Amino acid sequence: MSKRDDLIAKYAADLKDKCGMNPDMDLLTKVTIGLGPSIYNADAATVSGSDEKELATVKNNFLIKKLGLSDGADLDKAIDSVIETYGRSNRNKYRAVIYYMLTKHFKKESVY
């Protein structure tokens, strides 16, 4: 297995164990590939749920630019709900897992 396959397996385990979701492996793979080399960088691969600047980046670069959603309070609520589902106390919140859950939340699987 490649390093990327190992990471995708780790993300799938997080979705099952920490979020109680049964992941769509095809979509999870596409979301992970869409993140490019950032998944190999320890800092870029995770999202800090308490850092406002980090959450603004998720909102602007992913939800608005990538998924094509318009800015609004519902975006902040969705991010908050995903972080809550993942577990606020969980130190490693993987970006691929958060993006996957947001993609499912807004039913934007067609983007991938």
C-alpha positions as CSV (number, residue, x, y, z in Angstrom):
1,M,0.0,0.0,0.0
2,S,1.2,3.5,-0.8
3,K,1.5,6.2,1.9
4,R,-1.7,7.8,0.5
5,D,-3.6,4.5,0.9
6,D,-2.4,4.3,4.5
7,L,-3.7,7.8,5.2
8,I,-7.0,7.1,3.5
9,A,-7.4,4.0,5.7
10,K,-6.6,6.1,8.8
11,Y,-9.2,8.7,7.7
12,A,-11.8,6.0,7.2
13,A,-11.1,4.6,10.7
14,D,-11.6,8.1,12.1
15,L,-14.9,8.4,10.3
16,K,-16.1,5.1,11.7
17,D,-14.7,5.2,15.2
18,K,-14.9,8.9,16.1
19,C,-17.7,10.2,14.0
20,G,-19.9,7.1,13.8
21,M,-20.1,7.3,10.0
22,N,-19.7,4.6,7.4
23,P,-17.5,6.3,4.8
24,D,-18.0,6.3,1.1
25,M,-14.4,5.2,0.2
26,D,-14.6,6.5,-3.4
27,L,-15.6,10.0,-2.2
28,L,-13.0,9.9,0.7
29,T,-10.3,9.0,-1.8
30,K,-11.3,11.8,-4.1
31,V,-11.4,14.3,-1.3
32,T,-7.9,13.1,-0.1
33,I,-6.4,13.3,-3.6
34,G,-8.0,16.8,-3.9
35,L,-5.9,18.0,-0.9
36,G,-2.7,17.1,-2.8
37,P,0.6,17.1,-0.9
38,S,-0.8,18.8,2.2
39,I,-1.8,15.5,3.6
40,Y,1.8,14.6,4.1
41,N,2.5,17.7,6.1
42,A,1.7,17.2,9.8
43,D,0.5,20.8,10.3
44,A,-1.4,21.2,7.0
45,A,-3.1,17.7,7.3
46,T,-5.0,18.7,10.5
47,V,-7.5,21.4,11.4
48,S,-7.5,23.3,14.7
49,G,-11.1,23.4,15.8
50,S,-10.4,26.3,18.1
51,D,-8.4,28.5,15.8
52,E,-10.7,31.1,14.2
53,K,-8.2,31.8,11.4
54,E,-8.0,28.1,10.5
55,L,-11.8,27.8,10.4
56,A,-12.0,30.9,8.2
57,T,-9.6,29.2,5.8
58,V,-11.7,26.0,5.7
59,K,-14.8,28.2,5.0
60,N,-13.2,30.4,2.3
61,N,-10.9,28.0,0.5
62,F,-13.0,24.9,0.7
63,L,-16.7,25.7,1.2
64,I,-16.8,28.8,-0.9
65,K,-14.0,28.3,-3.5
66,K,-14.0,24.5,-3.9
67,L,-17.7,23.6,-3.3
68,G,-19.1,26.9,-4.7
69,L,-21.3,27.7,-1.7
70,S,-22.2,31.3,-0.9
71,D,-21.0,32.8,2.3
72,G,-23.5,32.8,5.2
73,A,-24.1,31.8,8.8
74,D,-25.0,28.2,7.6
75,L,-21.4,27.6,6.6
76,D,-20.2,28.5,10.1
77,K,-22.9,26.3,11.6
78,A,-21.9,23.4,9.4
79,I,-18.2,23.7,10.3
80,D,-19.1,23.9,14.0
81,S,-21.4,20.8,13.7
82,V,-18.7,18.8,11.9
83,I,-16.1,19.7,14.6
84,E,-18.6,18.8,17.3
85,T,-19.2,15.4,15.6
86,Y,-15.5,14.8,15.2
87,G,-15.0,15.7,18.9
88,R,-13.7,19.0,20.1
89,S,-11.3,17.3,22.5
90,N,-9.8,15.2,19.7
91,R,-6.4,16.7,19.1
92,N,-5.9,15.4,15.6
93,K,-8.8,16.5,13.4
94,Y,-7.7,15.5,9.9
95,R,-8.5,18.0,7.2
96,A,-9.6,15.2,4.7
97,V,-12.1,13.9,7.3
98,I,-13.5,17.4,7.9
99,Y,-13.7,18.2,4.2
100,Y,-15.4,14.8,3.6
101,M,-18.0,15.4,6.3
102,L,-18.6,19.0,4.9
103,T,-19.0,17.6,1.4
104,K,-21.6,15.1,2.6
105,H,-23.3,17.7,4.8
106,F,-23.9,20.1,1.8
107,K,-24.6,17.1,-0.6
108,K,-21.8,18.4,-2.9
109,E,-20.4,15.0,-3.9
110,S,-20.8,16.0,-7.5
111,V,-17.9,18.4,-7.2
112,Y,-15.7,15.4,-7.0
